[in-house]
Each structure stands twice: as C-alpha cells, then as structure tokens.
Amino acid sequence: PQNQPQQPQNQPQPPQNHPQPPQNQPQQPQNQPQPPQNHPQPPQNQPKQPSNQNSLPGNGSPVHSNIVLLDCGDDTRDKTVLEDSNEDADGEEGWGEGKEGGEPHPLDNSRWEDIVSDDRRMVDATALECTLWDLDKTVPTYCLTSTRIKVDKEFKSREDLYSNPTFMTHLARNKSILIVDSLRNRIGVYDEVSLEQKGWFPSSRSDIQVPLNILALSCGKVALIEKPKGISIYAYDGNKYAREDLIKGKFRGLAEGPDGSLISIEEFGPKYYVRIHDLKKKKFRLEESMELSVIQNKVTGMPPLPRYVVCKHNKLYISDPGSARLYIVDMLSRSQEAFGSYGSGDMCFQKPLPVLVDDVGNICVGDQETGRLHIFDPKGVHIKKISYKASFKKSLFDFLWMGDCFYGSYYNGPKEESGIIRFSVLPRDNCVASRPDEFRVGSPLDILM
C-alpha cells in the first residue's frame, strides 16, 4: 500500500566498530552502476528492520508464493512452495549459500519419488503423477518370512515367445530381461514387465552353443556359460553387444561379488572349486580359488552336482540337485556348511536348483522336481513350504528378483507346457487398503497423489 508510514530519515547510525566483511570477497565489476549516494545503507551485521511493526501474519501481511528451481540429479523441475516473505531491505532474498550469513534453502536436498503402480515397476510419470519431495533415501526391505507370496501372472511359452526357458537375467540398460533357450541355442530379449519380445541377444545370428547360466554385471558386461566352451564375456560397444573374452573351463552357476568380481563353480576332475575372477584392464582374471570341501558323496547313485550359486551378504549359497543339498560358504571366514537331504520332509529336497535370498538373509530354494518353494532363515532353519496353483510348476530352473516380485522359469521339455511365472511379494504392513492398485513410495507430508 502507498500509505504505509515512511521510515524516519534520522535513524541512528550504525556503530563505526562493527565487523568488517572478509577481504577475500570477489571484486565487483568496475562498470557496475553505483547506487544513489543519498540512499541510507543498512548495517551489515544487524537483523533487517521490519517495515511495519504491526504487519504480522494474520494482521493483513501478504504471503508471497515463490517459485524455486531445484536441480535434482538429472531431472530439474519447478516446485511451488508457500513461504513467508524473506526479503532484505534492497529486495534480495535471504535464502541461499551465496549470501553472507544466509541459510540453506529447506528444499536443497529434496528429490522426487514416482508412484509405483500394480504393474510392478516405476512408471514414467509426469510431474502431476509424482509424490512430493522425500528426504528419506531408505530402500524397502522385503522379508520372505513376513510377506505374502502368490502367483501374479503366467506367461505360457509359444513357438516364438520364450520357448524352452531356462535361465534369466535383468539387463537394466535396456529395461529388458534376457531369457535363455538352451534347447534352440538362443537368448531372447523381453520387456521387463510385459515380457513382450524386443529382439535377440546378442543378435539374431550368433554362434552360441548350449547356453546355460547368464548374468548381467554391474560393470555393463554380460557373462554367459556355454557348455562346451566356458564363460563368454559380452561387452557393449555403443551399438550392440559382442563377445569380448572367453574363460575356458567347465563352469556352472554365475554370481557377482560385492566388489564386482565374477564368481562361478568349476568342475575340475572329481572336485569342485569356487572360482573368483576380478576385472583388471577390462578383462576378468582369476584372482582366488577355493575348493568345496563340504561336498560329500554319501548316497550311492547321487553324485554331487553343484549347479547354482548366489552371492548375498558376503556369503555364497550353492545348490546341489545331485545330492539334494544346499551349501553356504562364508567369503570372509572361508567356513563351509551344508544342510538338507533327499526326501519329502521339512528339511528335505528332491532336486533343489534355483536359490533366492532376501534383504535380511532368508533363503528361498526352488525344488525342480516338485515345484515347491522352501523358505529357510539365515541359519538354515526351515520356516515353511509354499505350494501354489499354476498351469506348470515342475522343472523350475531359475529365479529373478525384480523389486516387489520375482520371476520363475519352467522348462518341461518340448512335449509339455513351459513358461514364466511372476510371483508377487507383498509386505503385509505396507498394503494400502484404500487403493490396492497403488501404494506410496514416501512423502513427509503424508500425501498420496
């Protein structure tokens, strides 16, 4: 308003001994226009004087709506917040690190969270489909012993669509899942949610021979076990994937160590060894080897056949469908232990193959013969068995964890039905009753948009 009382011209002058500003402040440009000489300069170290002592919130003081432009990683978006006017006498704002004595803006470390819908992925949402900023960077913890595991969807094999599926891996670069067809010597590339085919890996014409385990590594390379050759290493050259290296040997199972190393089980004569290859000068080289001394052939006609390995929490979980056992190897202490036996009891398997380990160390072992899921705690104590209804549930080959769900691949031969099953893993405490098709990732203001 134009009729506000003017500030008295005879304001007391600031004391002459107030602290001087630092001498190393950047010099002002010489051609900067000078302010009027008769404009009274406010003291540098005194709090700003309110223009009106009675203009408090609620007494007619206007509230300004400021638009703040934030740089949140690779995505910069406008956020509108209502905040009180915090302007100095010369019109400059009081927030910001660039101002002497200024405070950081409360939204400097904020970030955006997308809504997770029922299609089990982070959708590409617009600004209006996002929750408010969230300072909590924690990752949801999934525990197999306190969740509901159920069949979410079946993907039945066809002649040209994930036929004869055996092993899988997630290729985050292309938002795809690679599914191995060991019978036809090919690897299909499928969408990570809909499983619609997108192509072939590495191309439609390749010389892959009997592909088995496959693993996409954090360094961007893809490791593939070819039965007559060894471990083939594929690298992305900017246009496509091409074979870069070959580690010869008779390997089974692939896993990635916490330091990015490549871990596999090699059969060497009558013994089995854990081979750890480190990436040096863009190639994997053997760094460490450890014999699986825990393997014992106690049952006649059931020779040990370690075929699957998972690395989690600095431990190796190795399944042996030949002797119906599970081995746990501590990578720090090098201790080895085994549990399980052949049978139909709680601690028994018939043909264990794929292994899944959750965020707290619980173990899920899939029985290739019966299709059941056995849940164990981190110490190997049996918790429960999970049976489910599906069109196909025998010959379970592989697990692939994908956020709040995991996939299982089933290959029953050319004469029986095969395919992929997606299992949902829903934490009982995080279910939203009002809108079951969506749940909130997080918002400090507890608002679901």
N, C-alpha and C positions, 0 to 999 in steps of 0.2 A: 504493500500500500504506500501511496505517495505521502500520506500524512503522518508517517512514523516520526517520532521525535528525533531530531538531529543530535549527533554526538557533540558534546561541548568541545569547543576549539581549544580551551585551556586545560587539556588533560595534563596530568603530571608527567613530566619527562622521565624516561627510564633512568635508573642509576647508571653512572658512567663506568662502573667497575663490573658490569655484567660479563659473563664468559664470552670470549671472542670465538668465532667459528674456526674450525680447523683450517690450517694454512694450505693443506694439500687439496682443497676443493678445486674442481675443474674451473678454468678461467672462462668467463663469459665472452662471447664474441664481441669484437670491438665495434661492430656496426649495429649492435642491438639498440633499439630505440630506448632512450633514457626516460624514466618516469618523471612526471612533473615534480619540480623541486619543492613546491609548496604542499606536497602530499605528506601528511604525518606518517612516519614509519613506525609500525608497532614493535614492541620489544621482541627479541628473538627467543628469549627463554621464558616468556610468560605465557600462560594459557590464554587462548583467544577470549576476548571480551564478548559476551552476548550482546546482540544489537538491541534487545529488549528484555529486561529482567522478568517481565510477566509473560513472555511468549514461550510457555512450556507446553509439552504435548497435552492436548485436551483443552487448551485455552486459545484455540484458533491458530496454533503454529502449523504451517503446512508441512506435510511429509512428502519428501521427494522420492520418486521412483527412478532409480539409477540403473542403467544397462551396463553390465560388467562383461567384458570379453575375456574369456579364460582360454588358455592353451592346455588342453587335457590330452597329452600324448600326441597321437596322430590325428585327433579329431578336435576341432575348435568350434565351439558352439556358443550362442548367446544365451545368457541366463539372466532373467529379470528378478530382482530381489527388492523388496521394500525395506528401506533403511532410513534412519533419520538423517537430516542434513548435517554434513560434517565438513563444511567449507570454512576456509580461513577468511580473513578479512579481505584478501585480494581475490577471492573467488576460487582458489585452488582447493582440491580435495585433500583430506587429511590422511587417507589410506595410502599405502604403498611403501616399498622399501627404499625408493629413490629419495624420499623426503627425510630430512634430518629429524630423528625422534619419532618418525611415523611408525604405525603399527601395521603388521601384515594383514592383508585382507582375509577375512574368515573363509573365503571360498578358494584360496590359492591352491590348496592341496585336494580339492574336490575332484570327483570323477563321476562318469555316467555309468548307469547299470541298465542293461536291456532286460525286457521281460522274457522269462523262459516260459514258452508255451508247451502244450502237451505233445508237440512233435519231437520232444527230447533234444532240442538244440537251441542255441542262442540265435534268434531270428535277426535278420537285417531290418531293424526297425527304424522308423523316422523319429524325429525329435519328440513328437507328440505321443509316441508309443513307449517312451522311456520313463523309468522312475526318476526321482530326484537324485541329486548327488549323494554319494555314500562314502564316508571316510573309512568304513570297515573293509579291510582287504582280506579277510579270512576266507578260506575255501571250504565249501560244505564237506562235512565228514560223513561218509557212508559206511555203515556198520552192517555186515551181513547177518548178525545175530539179532538185531533190533529193527529190521526192516521187513517189508512185505515184498517177496519175490514172486512174480507171476508172469505168465505168458502175455506179452503185449501184442505181438503180431507175428504171423507166419509168412515167410517168403518161400514159396514152393519152387523147386528147380524146374526149368524148362530146357529145351534143347539148346537155346541160345542165351539163356539167362541163368547165371551162377549154377551151371550144371556141375555135378560131382564136387561140391565144395568141401575143402579140407581145412586149409589154414588161412588166416586173415591177419591184416594189419591196417592201421589207420594212417593214411597219408594226409597230414594236416595241410600241406602246401596246396593241394587241390580240393580240400574238403571231400575226400574220397576214401573208400575202403577198398583195399586190394584183396581179392578172393582167389585162392589158388585152386585150379582144376588139375589135380595130379594125374588124372586118367588121360586127359587130352593135351597135356603139356602146355598149358596156357594159364595166364593170370588176367582176370577181368578187373576193370576199374569201374566202381559203382558209387553212386551218390551216398554220402554218409548217413542220410536219413531215409530217403525213399528207396534206396538200393536200385535206382534206375541206372542202366548201364551207360557209361560215358566213353568207354574205349577199352584198349588192351594195354597191358604193361609188359615190357617197355614199349612194344608196338605190336601191330597185328602180325608182323613177320619177325619171329625170333627163333633162336636155336636152343631154347630152354629144354632141358631133359629131366623128366621126372621131378618137378618142383615139389618141395615139401614145406618146411617152416619158412616164414617170411617175416621180416621186421623192419619197419621204418625207424631210423635212428634220429636222434635229436640234432645231429650234425647235418642232416639233409640227405644222407645216403640211405640206400635200401639194401639190406642183406637178405639173400635168398639161398637156401640149401637146395642144391641139385644133387640127387642121389649118386649118380656116377662120377661127379666132379668134385664137389666140396661146397664151400661158401662163396657165392658170387656177390661182388660188391658193385652196386649200380650208383652212379652219380648223375646229378642234373647238370647239363651243360648249357643251360639257358633256354633250350628249346625242347629237349626231351631227355629221358633217362637212357644212359648207355652203360654197358659193363665196363668197369674201371679196373677191377682187380679180381683175383681168384685165390682163395685159400684152400689148398688141396687137402683132402682128408675125408674120413667117414664120420660126418657130424650128424647130430640130431639135437633139435631144440635150439632156440635163439633167445637171448635176453640182453638187455643193456644195463650196464653197471651204473652206479651213482656218478661216476666220473666220465661217463660217455664211452666206456670200454664195451667191447663186443664179447659176449660170453656164450659158450656152446659146450656140448658134451661130445667128446670124440671117442670112438671105439678104436682101440689100438691093441690088437691081439685079443687075449681073453679079458683085458682090463678096460676100464672106462676112466677118462680123465676130464676134469673141468679145464677148458682152455680159455684164457682171458687175453684178448688182443686189444692193445691200445692203439689209438690213432696217432701216428707220427709221420709228419711230412706228407699228409693227405693219403696215407696208406695204413692199413691195420697190420701191426706186427705183434707176434706172440710175446707177451710180457710175463705171464705167470701160468703155471700148470699145477694142478692138484689132483691126486688120484682119489677116486671114490672108493675109499676103503670100507665104507659102511655096507657096500653091496655084498650079500651072501646068498649063495645058491643052496637053499635048504630043502626045496621041494623038487623032487625028481620030475622032469618034464616041464619045468617052469623056469627056464633060464632068464637071468636078468636082462632087461631091455630098457634102459633109461631113454626116454624119448621126448620129454617135455621139460622145460626149465623156465622159471620166473624169478626175477630179482626184485626184491622189495625189502626195505628197512635193513639193508646190508646183510640180507640172507638170501640163499638160493633154495628154491622149492623145486624139487625134481621128482617127476612121477615115473614109475616103472610099471608099465602094464604087463610085462613078462612075469614078474614075481608078485604083482599086486601089492606094491608098497609105495610109500612116499618118503623121500629123503629131504632132510633140512640141513643145509650147510651154512655155518656162520662164517662170513667172509672176514671178520675181524679176528676171532679166536681160532678159526680153522677147525672148529669142532663139528662133528657129523653125527646125526641121529636118524633113525628110521622108525616108522610105525605103520601099522596096518598089516593085513594078511588076506589071503583068499577066503571068501565066504560070503555070507549074507547078513552078518550081524552089524552092529553099530560101527565097529572099528574094522570092518572088512570091506574089501573091494573084489570085483571080478576082473575088471580091466580098466584101471584108472589112467586117464590121459591128460585132459586139459586141467590147468590149475589157475585159480583166480584168488588174489589176495587183496583185501580191502584196506582202507586207510588206517585201521587200528591193528592190523596184523591177523585178523581172522582169515581162515583158508577155506576156499570152496574147491572141491575136487569133483570133476565130472566123470562118471563111470561110462566108458564107451560101450559096454555090453548092456547095461540096464537103462542108461539114460538118466539115472538119479543124480542129484546134487548132494554131496556130503559136506556139511559145514563143521569145521573144527575151530577151536580157539587158538591163540598164538602158541600155546604149549602143546598142541596136538590132541587135546581132549575133545572127543566127539560131542557136538552140540545137538544136531538134528539132521534128518534127511528130508529132502524136498522132492516130492513127486508132482507131476504136472500132466495135464491133458494136452496132447498135440497130435497132429497128423503123423508126425515122425519124431521119435525120440531116442532111437538106438543109433549106434555108431557115431557118437559125439566126438568130434575131433579137436575143436579149438574154442577158446573164449576170447572175446574182445570187449574190453571195458570202454564205455563211451558215456561219460558224465553220470547221469542218474539211470543208466540202463547198461546192459551188456548183451552182446550177440553170441549165439552158439551155432556152430556149423555142424551139419549132419550129412554124412555120406553113406548110403546104404547099398551102393552098387548100382549098376545100370538098370536092373530089373525092379528095384523097389524105390519108393518115394524118398527124395532127399530135399534139402533146403536149408534155410537160415531161420532161426527163431530169435526174436528180440524179447528179452526179459526186462521188465521194469523193476527198479529198485527204489521203492518209495519209503523214505523215513516216516515213521508213524507220527513223530512230533511235528513234522513240517507240512502236514497236509492242510490245505486251505478248504474249509467246508463250504464257504460261500460261493467260490468259483473254482470247481475242481479242474477246469481246463487250464488254469493259470495259477502260478504262485510267485510271490515276490522274492527277488534276489536280496533286496535290502534297501531300507530307506530310514534315515534317522528321524524323519518326521512321521513315519508310520503311515505313509500314503501309498495306496496301490492305484496306479493309473490304468 
